[in-house]
Amino acid sequence: MPVLFFDIGATLADAREEADGSLTLLPRPRVLAVLDALLDVRKGVISNPGPSEGAAERLASALQAAFPGRFTDDALIHWGPKNSREIFDEAVAGTGAEGIPAAAAGECVFVGEDHEERAFAGQAGLRTAAHPVFTGAALENRPVLWARIELPEDGGLPALETVANQTEVVPVHIASMRLVLAMASMRGAAALEQAGFTVDLRGPVEDTAAFLIRDDRTHTPADGVADGPDRAITRATSAFGVVADELAGLTAPPLLPLGPAPGGVYVAAPAGAPIEDVHLPGAKPGHTERLLPDPALLSRPGEAWAQGLAAGLAGGPAEPGAPASAAGDGRPSAETIAAVRAAVTPEVLRGHVARISGVAPLRDGEALLVSSRDASAADNPRVVEALADRFQNLGLRVRLHRFRWRGRRLFNVEAEHRVAGADSTVLITAHLDSTASSGEFVDENGDPRPYDPAVDPAPGADDDGSGTAAVMAAAECLHDLLDEGRTPTRNVRFVLFNAEEQGMVGSKFYARAAAAAEDRIAAVFQMDMIAGRQQGSPLTVEIHAGSAVTGPVVGASDALGALVADTVPAVDPAVTVQQLTGPSDPALGRSDHASFHERGWAAIAVSEDIFALDGGPGTGTRQYHTPGDTLTDQDHSPEFAATIARSVTATALTLAGL
């Protein structure tokens, strides 16, 4: 008799943890239907609740609340780390009961999104499924493959969604309105082809995960190969070759090429492959994007909100049910500008950066100096806790959004001021993690060695300590305005994403969960690297609105960018604004705002001068991803950061009705 074991976090449900430690699980799309279709199959759980006291009890209670009556056999519930085959062996051994012999490992199926955990389950002899949708395929020992789905001219994303949600297909990335990367069984692929879609099957999913690797190298047209599909294939083949060579000997089985991707190549990486550490020559920020499976990816729930926002800001009629525009023309009032100037100062930003980059103790009265906020560093969770406490002290509702990366339990930090009757929410965001992966390190013999994220310093004062500091200062500004009796008309939410440097992992999980929860997001303002300015260079701020997928999100994001561009001169008329949008935006898909574009929400990323218009480096920091990215670096300017932070904060708070 087969036995199913499910991972909880991200696979069955999205987890939200309140400041008081209480936990809520929100079932993922299509999960309840899958479970209810398997009522006669024994079902259990293999999940890691974390090390805190009472964590297993809280998770068990949340599981029963979210999935009543569906996991009733306590003998099949297993709590603990999934960083080896041990817990999977224990789960198989525990399948026996009075009158029921223990199942063989090959009769058991582990359903889990994390490809590293699936690899450990496979070592223990279990069959695996990368998503609950493929549970039936795993039970019947049918393969699930990576698939490139080409949409016909007369069949858009809604048509594909209708078919995919009725069969064994789960999308992972929308490359364009005509190409989607997905997981599919042969049964699912056949259903797609019968509906008129072209399906190119690339190889088994098994214990792999998909990534988009962008290729920033300068290419010259190959002899006889013009721009177009053939040229894209040539470039993708070249990029894959470089990535495979860099990881040669480190992965078994080898990487699997999944074909051309927007600006690069799709890659399926097996468990243990350090794909995030690969840097193609000339790699620019955001060169790697982690792709997550999601049956709801094609629905793009933010599009109605984006369309209404764009129409409202342009003075036109909003779509029914879409958010109304902010009062007036969207420009901050003199009172709001004054309040932002008072709260968001170079000194305030310098103080926040000092605490999270190791110049000053992380907490007042304590000795701890932060060495690194890398997702693999011990200081990362300490910084998360300190930032959450600071938000809590400002009277905001704080939540931690948990997710897993390379076996680590990580958190995004969310803090919100809610307004009764608000039609939507304005997000002010940055990423809290850091890296020094481009630094030069030597071993005890003085020989070059690779960056070790667990121990090497990665202060990340600019990337993205500056953006994190700006989000904290914006929250403090809102606190001051509320104390003065001013009240927004929209919710204001501050979010600090984790593991951005690993392919925007944290924001991917966050935006996916927000879409599943039907969050009404009016706009996202992301600040990523805002303090870098080479001495003597022009004061230049970049506003990135380019989206990889067309639709209402394009006009709405452009409108947000225009609002910030209009605010900058009111803050500092000496600053030049570079508005970058459309397919030529060099930051397209490269920062956390792209995770919201993927869902159709209006979003922009605001930064220092990272990308020169001629394709070369900008005039921002020269210490990108090195241990030299410190508060005392000559390229670090809290004054310049304050200009950008004030411009974004004033615009966002105005859009929120202040």
ABEGO torsion letter per residue (X at the ends): XBBBBBBABGAABBBBBBAAGBBBBBBBBGAAAAAAAAAABBBBBBBBAEABBGAAAAAAAAAAAABBGABABAAABBBEBAABAAAAAAAAAAABBBGBBBBBAAABBBBBABAAAAAAAAAAGBBBBABAAAAAAAAAGBBBBBBBBBBBAABBAAAAAAAAAABBBBBABBABAABBBBBBBAAAAAAAAAAGBBBBBAEBAEABBBBBBBBABBBBBBBGBBBEAAAAAAAAAAAAAAAAAAABGABOBBBBBAEBBBGBBBBBBBBGBBAAABBBBGBBBGABBBBBBBAAAAAGAAAAAAAAAAAAAAGBBBBBGBBBBBBEAGBBBAAAAAAAAAABBAAAAAAAAAAAAGABBABBGBABBBABABAABAAAAAAAAAAAAAAAAAGBBBBBBBBBBGGBBBBBBBBBBBBBGBABBBBBBBBABBBAAABBBBBAAGBBBBBBAAABBBAGAAOAAAAAAAAAAAAAAAAAAAAAGBBBABBBBBBBBBGAAAGGAAAAAAAAAAAAAGBBBABBBBBBGAABBBBGBBBBBBBBABBABBEAAAAAAAAAAAAAAAAAAAABAABBBBBBBEAABAABGABAAAAAAAAGBBBBBBBBBABBAAGBBBABBAABGBAABBAABAABBAAAAAAAAAAAAAAAAAAAGX
